[in-house]
Amino acid sequence: MAARFADCIAYNPEIKGRLGGCPPLIIEDEIPQGYGFYITFVHPDKPEKMLSVITPKDFDERIDHSIYPDMATRVIEHDFSEMGNRKDLRLEEIGEAILSVSEYRSKGEEDDFTFIQVGGEPFFIQNKLFYWEKIERDDYSFFVVINEEGYLDCEEDEGNIKQYVFAYGALYLYKHNQTGEIRAGFWQYS
């Protein structure tokens, strides 16, 4: 599959995908205690569905459980839903910031920073086999990378993000080759 890309752009409530804010109303009750909402974006294979990522609010928990099969960060597939009101489910690092996720496109032009890449050959911050060895052995393949470097320009415009959730790194999502289940495989930072 040829790679597709989505950008981080200034917040527009008409666009389905977004980073930050309160979680989609439909998943509020699925978020465990101690977790916060990170991002929701259109499922690359199912345009009528969304993928939302939640992660532990405690950074030490996040980093101690950062590689499959002991990955604390989770992916929830769901129907599109309006933003809920649960401010207690926001991540402290993102604060009040809300940024939108653009529609997918083929690369076409050169970008300084890629925010979301679907398919293609992933760029790894640390090209070490132990990150993806176990998840690929369990019949998952690379699906999406969310690269925090990709919201750098947008963040400067908004000026609200306090810190990077994944330490200015990248979160790699994998898809099961038989069931199509999407899960967080690992995250890396430099």
N, C-alpha and C positions, 0 to 999 in steps of 0.2 A: 504494500500500500504506500502510495506517495504521501509524503509528510504534508500536513496542514497546520496552520498556525492561527492563534488568536492573540490579540493585543490587549494590554491593559489601557483603558481610556478613561477620561473623566466620567464621573457618574451620570448616567442617564436612566431614569426609572422605567423607560420604555424598553430597555434592553434586558433580556432575561438573566444573563450571567453577571455575577458581581463578586468582588472580593470585599469582605468585611460587612459591617452592618449586623442586624439581627438575623438569625437563621430563617429559612423559609418556614412559614407557618406549619406546613404539612409534616415537617420532621422535628418540630420542637420536642415532642414527647419521646422521640427516639434517641435523644442526646443524653448519654449517661452523666451522672454527677461528676464534676471535675473536668468535663470536656467543654470546649468552646468551638464556635463556628468559624471556619476559615474562608471557604469559597464555595460558590455554586456556579456551574456552567452547563451548557447544553451538552448532552451525551453525544459524542462524535458519531456513534453508530445508530442512534435512535433520536432523531430531532424532536420527538414529542416527549422525551424524558430529560431529566436533569441529573447531574452528579454533584453531590455536596460532600465536602471534606470537613471532618471534625477532628480535633486533636486535643490531647490533654492540655489543660491550662498551665500546668506545672512544667516548666522547661526541662527540669531534670528527668521527669517521667518521659517526656518526649524524646530526649536524647538517649536515655537508658533503654528505650524500646523503639529503636529506629530502623530495624532491619527485620524482614520476614524470616521466620514465622512469628517472631515476638514483636510485631509492629503495632504500636499503640494508635497511630493515626488511622482513621477509618474513612471509608467511602460509603455513602448512602445513595442508591439510585431511587428516584421518585418522580412523580408527575410535577409539572411546573406549579409553583405556589407563590403567592405574594409573600413579601417579607413580614415576618411576625413582629412581635413587640417585646420579646424576651431579651432585654439588655444584659441580663445576668449570664446569657449564653455567648456573649461576645468574648473575643480574645483580647487581653489587656494590651498586647503588642500592637494591635491594629487600632485600638481606641475607638474613636467616633468615625474614623475614615470609612468611606464607601467608594469603591472604584468599580467601573463596569468592565466586563469581559466582552470583547467584540465578537462578531461572527467569524467563522473559520474562513480561511483563504489559503490559496497556495502561495508560496513565498513571493515569487515574482520580483519584488524589489528587495534590496539589501536593507536589513534593519540593524540598528546597533544592538538592540536587546530583544530577544524572543521571550515572551511571557509563557504561552502554552504551545507545546508542540505535540501534535497527534501523529503517531506512526512515524515511519521513516527510521533513520538511524539516530538513536539518542546521543546527546552530548553528555558525557559523565564528568563531573567535577573531579572525582577520584575514580580512575579506570581500574578498579580492583575487583576481581572475580567474586570475592566473598559477598559482595552486595547483592548480586542477582543469581548466584549459583543455586541456592535452595529454591527460590520461587520458580525459576525456569525448570528445575528438576521436577517440580510439582505441576508441570504442564501449563504454566502461565507464560505469556509473551509481553514484551514491552508494549505499552499502549499510549500513555501520556506522560509528559514531563511538565511540571509547573515550576518555572525558574524565577526566583525572587528578583534576580537582576532585571527581569522584564518589566517590573513596575517602578523602576527607578525614575524614569522621566515623568510618569504620571504622578508619582508620589511627590515629586518636587513641585508640581503644579498644585496639588491638593494640600501638601504640607502637614498632614494630620497623622500619618503612620508613625508610631513611636519607635518601634523596633521591628526587625524582621522575624517572623514566626519560626523560620527554619534557618536562622543564623546567616542570612544572605546566601542561602543555598538553594537546593532544588528538591522537589518531591516527585518521585517516580511511581506512576500507577501502572499496574499490570492487569491483563485480561486473561481469564482462563480459556484455554483453547477449545474446550468442549462445552462448558456451561455459559460462557460469556460473562461470568462474574468479574466485576472490577474491584480491585483491592489495592491498597497502598503497599508497595513493595519495600521501599526504603527511602530515606532522604540523606542527602550529602551536603556538606559545606566545606569551604576551603579554610 
